[in-house]
Amino acid sequence: MVQVFLDAVAIRFYRGIGGEMQRIGPFSAINFFVGANNAGLHRHARPRDLLCRE
């Protein structure tokens, strides 16, 4: 498995986002779960949220 570490994410021209670049970051510790639509990735969100409460 390849590990990829992102410093930030930048997007423009996506749905309601205009032509000006919108940047999210810098990241510290964050996990992305990426998969096809209807792949069931949402099932990880609820247990993770319950475990990570402060």
MIGU-909036 format. One record per residue (C-alpha): residue in one letter; x, y, z. Coordinates in steps of 0.02 Angstrom, whole numbers, plus 50000, padded with zeros to 5 digits. Layout:
# residues N
type	x	y	z
A	X	Y	Z
...
***
This chain:
# residues 54
type	x	y	z
M	50000	50000	50000
V	50064	50171	49952
Q	50058	50308	50083
V	50028	50484	50020
F	50045	50632	50136
L	49951	50791	50087
D	49997	50963	50151
A	49838	51045	50086
V	49697	51032	49959
A	49651	51169	49835
I	49500	51173	49719
R	49411	51292	49601
F	49266	51281	49479
Y	49184	51139	49577
R	48996	51155	49599
G	48967	51320	49690
I	49152	51364	49702
G	49202	51499	49580
G	49364	51532	49488
E	49462	51590	49639
M	49568	51450	49714
Q	49501	51390	49883
R	49634	51307	49991
I	49609	51197	50144
G	49767	51170	50245
P	49898	51154	50306
F	49847	50987	50378
S	49918	50912	50535
A	49839	50742	50567
I	49692	50697	50455
N	49630	50539	50370
F	49547	50530	50200
F	49444	50380	50151
V	49430	50380	49963
G	49325	50260	49862
A	49195	50242	49727
N	49016	50303	49753
N	48912	50181	49854
A	49069	50091	49912
G	49013	50099	50094
L	49147	50218	50156
H	49019	50313	50260
R	49010	50165	50379
H	49182	50216	50447
A	49126	50392	50493
R	49004	50355	50634
P	49114	50235	50736
R	49263	50350	50710
D	49165	50499	50774
L	49110	50404	50928
L	49288	50346	50966
C	49367	50517	50938
R	49256	50622	51051
E	49347	50728	51178
***
